[in-house]
Amino acid sequence: MVLVRKLVVAGLVGRGDGAILLTRRRADQALAGYWELPGGKVEPGEPPAAALARELREELAVDAVVGRVWDVVHHVYDGYEVVLLVYAAALRDGARPRAVEVAEWRWVPPAELADYRVLPADEPLVDRLRREGVPPLPVI
């Protein structure tokens, strides 16, 4: 069986107190109810960092500064696989997320990440955040 490979991006979006932004998948989506780092699929020909900025605008109605790649994850789901590029990112001053294309969102301290059921592809990221804390984020 040949697996479909998807290139996806996620934002490690932090704020000054060390909390990171998690979003919850809607009931009409695959893996409904799971929490994840915000992001989504990269469109053909689209630079991955631009895809993340676009996804944050579409999902949460926020503008963000996208920094460097923080981690890369490969995960195989049932019938497809994802290569996930995780970027450090910061919201522009005064930006407050709104749940536009997500069920809800929350700022979560790394110590509380274990309390959230995250997507399987995000589990190693959550483990790393719990061990290391939030890395330096882009300066706005």
C-alpha positions in Angstrom: 0.0 0.0 0.0 1.3 3.4 -0.9 0.7 6.1 1.7 -0.2 9.6 0.7 2.4 12.0 2.2 1.3 15.5 3.3 3.5 18.4 4.2 2.0 20.3 7.1 3.1 23.2 9.3 2.5 24.0 12.9 3.2 27.1 15.0 4.8 26.9 18.3 3.2 30.2 19.3 4.2 31.4 22.7 3.5 34.4 24.9 5.5 36.2 27.6 4.5 34.0 30.5 5.8 30.9 28.7 2.3 29.5 27.8 1.8 28.2 24.3 -1.2 28.3 22.0 -3.2 25.1 21.5 -6.3 24.7 19.3 -9.0 22.1 19.4 -10.2 20.3 16.3 -13.9 20.8 15.3 -16.4 18.0 15.5 -16.6 17.8 11.7 -12.9 17.2 11.3 -10.8 14.0 11.4 -9.6 13.3 14.9 -12.3 15.6 16.3 -11.8 17.0 19.8 -8.0 16.5 19.8 -5.8 19.5 20.7 -2.9 20.5 18.5 -0.4 23.2 17.7 -2.2 25.5 15.2 -1.3 25.1 11.6 -2.3 23.1 8.5 -1.5 21.8 5.1 1.0 23.5 2.8 -0.5 24.3 -0.6 1.4 23.3 -3.8 4.1 25.9 -4.5 3.5 27.7 -1.2 6.5 28.3 1.0 6.0 26.5 4.4 6.5 29.6 6.5 3.9 31.5 4.4 1.5 28.6 4.8 1.8 28.8 8.6 1.1 32.6 8.5 -1.9 31.9 6.3 -3.3 29.1 8.5 -3.0 31.3 11.6 -5.0 34.0 9.8 -7.6 31.6 8.6 -8.0 29.5 11.8 -7.6 32.2 14.4 -7.8 35.6 12.7 -4.3 36.7 13.9 -1.2 38.0 12.2 2.0 36.3 13.3 5.7 36.6 12.8 7.0 33.2 11.8 10.6 32.4 12.9 12.8 29.4 12.4 12.0 25.7 12.3 12.0 24.4 15.8 11.4 20.7 15.1 10.5 18.3 12.3 8.2 15.3 12.9 7.3 12.4 10.7 4.1 10.5 11.7 2.1 7.7 10.0 -1.6 7.8 10.4 -4.0 5.2 9.1 -3.7 5.6 5.3 -1.4 8.6 5.1 1.7 10.1 6.6 2.6 13.6 7.5 5.9 15.5 7.6 5.3 18.3 10.1 7.5 21.4 10.1 7.1 23.2 13.4 8.1 26.9 13.5 8.6 29.1 16.4 6.1 32.0 16.0 4.8 35.0 17.9 1.6 37.0 17.5 1.8 40.6 16.5 1.2 43.1 19.3 -2.4 43.2 20.5 -3.4 40.1 18.4 -6.0 38.1 20.2 -7.0 34.7 18.7 -10.6 34.0 17.7 -11.9 30.5 17.1 -12.7 30.9 13.4 -11.9 27.5 11.9 -11.2 25.7 15.2 -13.5 24.6 18.0 -11.6 26.6 20.6 -8.2 27.7 21.6 -6.2 28.1 24.9 -2.9 29.4 26.2 -1.4 26.4 28.1 1.7 26.4 30.3 4.1 23.6 29.3 3.7 21.9 32.7 -0.1 21.5 32.0 0.3 20.0 28.5 -0.1 16.5 29.8 -3.7 17.4 30.6 -4.6 17.8 26.9 -5.3 15.0 24.5 -3.1 16.1 21.6 -2.8 14.7 18.1 -0.4 11.7 17.9 1.9 13.7 15.6 2.1 16.4 18.3 2.9 14.1 21.2 6.7 14.2 20.7 6.5 18.0 20.5 4.5 18.2 23.7 7.0 15.9 25.4 9.9 18.1 24.3 8.1 21.3 25.5 7.5 19.7 28.9 11.2 18.8 29.2 12.8 21.9 27.7 10.2 24.7 27.9 9.4 27.2 25.2 12.4 28.1 23.0 13.2 31.7 22.1 10.4 33.1 19.9 10.7 35.6 17.1 11.0 39.2 18.2 8.2 41.4 16.9 
